[in-house]
Amino acid sequence: MSAADLVQRWVRPEIRSLDAYSVQEASGLIKLDAMENPYGWPDSLRRRWLERLKGVSVNRYPDPAGRELVAVLRRVMEIPEEMEVLLGNGSDEIIQILALALNGPVLSVEPGFVMYAMIARFVGRPYVGVPLRRDFSLDLPALLEAVERHRPALVFLARPNNPTGNLFDAAEVERVIAAAPGLVVIDEAYSPFTEATFMRRLGEFPNLVVMRTLSKLGLAGLRLGYLAGSPEWLDEFHKVRLPYNVNVLSQVTAAFALDEGAAALAEQTAAIRSERTRLFAALEEIAGLEPFPSEANFILVRTAPGRAEELFEALKEGGVLVKKLHGSHSLLSDCLRLTVGTPEENDRLLELLRRAG
Ligand SMILES: *Cc1c(COP(=O)(O)O)cnc(C)c1O
């Protein structure tokens, strides 16, 4: 038997039919495709960090619960005292932990974050995607109907939403939380770029948890996500979490960055927020482009009909990599997603878009 025959025989069909999560080759290009923070650390901070790492015992297993880091997160992220915290190897791992632990369908909105559907499929849970309205707001009647019909164990709502950048109306989100029979996860991956949050409201709903990540804040390379919610829920999720899921270098670095690097990170996110405003206004001035308001560190733009592919290629040719969303969902036809970069990177992006006109 060949390897291909063996795969056919033994790998679950739902895995064989999946496409692996693909990452675009970016070498030599200005990376405005993946919502990374474009700034590095000041030299003095980098030196102090390396000094801190010198003391780390890599021969020992890390603290399984990451207690030191959790203490810093609690303080910096204003996690309510009575809530428990679970760390993940990126919030992607937390999505997987939740899907593994809960027994029943996973529901989210579309277009939305692709990992909810992908993880649901590979852990063998039915997935229900409810379309947003054309303006990317929640279609509340459709959503409530889908909740009633499918009785999901797990509902994911990203706020702000990726890839659309908008904030779902808080009162409508509350209606969904109230109607959902199972757990509702508010995914606040973009919390550094908005004031909106459900973190302070965790205690109001027995079926609400808040998930965040340090990736978009500026620490994507560490792979660190966290979940805040009541101990009843999180004690169960801790059982599914692999014992040492967050490595010691990530734990120490994240705690250092949130503590001693707080001022630098705050300065960087403020710069990104102000560039978001400037970039949006400049995009509005370019004929044929329609940018959508964003509370995240990226802007969704609709190009003139049929031009997304051509603009994507023109940008790449000019050295700028963005995300082409055209073709991924009917509501995203002719759309590109532009991550907010440094002022110089954004100028280059705008210059190429104007030139391609
Ligand atoms: C980027 C992103 C994540 C994943 O973050 P990681 O912590 O890097 O795995 C989760 N949710 C949304 C909505 C995102 O955009």
The ligand as an SDF file (V2000), in Angstrom:
LIG
                    3D

 15 15  0  0  0  0  0  0  0  0999 V2000
   -6.0150   37.3510   14.6970 C   0  0  0  0  0  0  0  0  0  0  0  0
   -7.2660   36.8960   15.3310 C   0  0  0  0  0  0  0  0  0  0  0  0
   -7.2690   35.8640   16.2710 C   0  0  0  0  0  0  0  0  0  0  0  0
   -6.0850   34.9410   16.4900 C   0  0  0  0  0  0  0  0  0  0  0  0
   -5.1590   35.4210   17.2700 O   0  0  0  0  0  0  0  0  0  0  0  0
   -3.9270   34.5470   17.7790 P   0  0  0  0  0  0  0  0  0  0  0  0
   -3.9080   34.8380   19.2230 O   0  0  0  0  0  0  0  0  0  0  0  0
   -2.7740   35.1000   17.0340 O   0  0  0  0  0  0  0  0  0  0  0  0
   -4.1820   33.0930   17.4930 O   0  0  0  0  0  0  0  0  0  0  0  0
   -8.4600   35.5370   16.9100 C   0  0  0  0  0  0  0  0  0  0  0  0
   -9.5910   36.1760   16.5940 N   0  0  0  0  0  0  0  0  0  0  0  0
   -9.6430   37.1590   15.6720 C   0  0  0  0  0  0  0  0  0  0  0  0
  -10.9270   37.8070   15.3770 C   0  0  0  0  0  0  0  0  0  0  0  0
   -8.4780   37.5330   15.0030 C   0  0  0  0  0  0  0  0  0  0  0  0
   -8.5450   38.4630   14.0560 O   0  0  0  0  0  0  0  0  0  0  0  0
  1  2  1  0
  2  3  1  0
  2 14  2  0
  3  4  1  0
  3 10  2  0
  4  5  1  0
  5  6  1  0
  6  7  2  0
  6  8  1  0
  6  9  1  0
 10 11  1  0
 11 12  2  0
 12 13  1  0
 12 14  1  0
 14 15  1  0
M  END
$$$$
